[in-house]
Amino acid sequence: MKKYILTLSLIALCYACKPTFKVEGNITDGEGMIYLEYVDLTKTTVLDSTKLSKNGHFVLKGTPPQYPDLYRIRLQDNVLYLTVDSTETISVRATADSLALYATVEGSEDSKTIMLLRQSLQLNTVEAHKLLAQQLILQNPAALSSYYALFQYKDGKYVFDIFDHQDRRYFQSVATAFNLKQGKSTRSKTLYNQVLEVLTNERKAKNSAKIQQLIQDAENSFLEIKLPDNHGKERALSECKGKYTLLDFSATTMRNSNDYYMQLRELYNKYNQKAFAIFSVSADKNKLLWEQAVEALPWITVREESDVAFQLYNIVHIPTLYLLDKDGIVIERIEKFEDLDKKLSTLL
């Protein structure tokens, strides 16, 4: 029995020693239940609750977050947003009506900034508020208040629009700062991925528009490629007009790339004196290593840093080879070097 009581006592002691953060204070004319809630990305979760004492005093506790995070206390329809960093104590003094925007908060400077942002949005025009929010974000993009500012809205419309070029710099600043400071947090990863997705989709749209323009501008269905070679000189696929051209999409970092380029060299040595050319478009990411790898290749080699050329020719994997006629029009896609050799022997 004594051992059982001792065990219970140790459990109770360990529970009592469990780290917590505390939000305490007084709401002088408030009554009823007050709640501590965690503000997730899509919902709020009640962590603790208590009934206000006769003089409006309350104490609420929660488990400290791994990274600074967003919480709120709620009294009926009045809500005060708070940022919690660790096992701190945050003190709040307010009346029920002033809780949301004009409470006195001690122990969390960033909570004061959030309250300032809420005051500004209520009292000012969206344009005036946005100037303040921009200034606060640039001062400390890693703060929870900066994250909060990005998602404020008024009259059903967000103050900052991630699809707007001017606004996106603020999303990028906060996303980068959060990724460096708390990269493993759900809030950080979600924001970072949102920004990355918008930038990726925008780049794809630009590339698609560029491709459509290239197709419209193409003469006799010839799809031009202009890219810098390994010496920094812009080279064009149209330079090869008048010759049967092997258009090669590959990379020096491919598996068995040495064997691949050796077969290309054999074809080049065999047919380059008979109106035959090779134009290689590389997907290599490292410019310096690519320049070194292709230095000895005797044909035109260029590198594509975006994916425009690959989209233009509908390249889904590398290596991919196309044989072009003397006007630069695709004759066929080449699957095997043996087939290409036979084809060239009949053409040249």
Helices and strands as residue ranges (DSSP letters): H 2-17, E 21-27, E 33-39, E 44-51, E 57-62, E 69-75, E 78-84, E 89-94, H 99-102, E 104-106, H 109-123, H 126-139, H 144-150, E 153-154, E 157-158, H 165-182, H 186-217, E 226-228, E 234-236, G 237-240, E 244-250, H 257-271, E 276-282, H 287-294, E 300-303, H 308-312, E 320-324, E 330-334, H 337-347
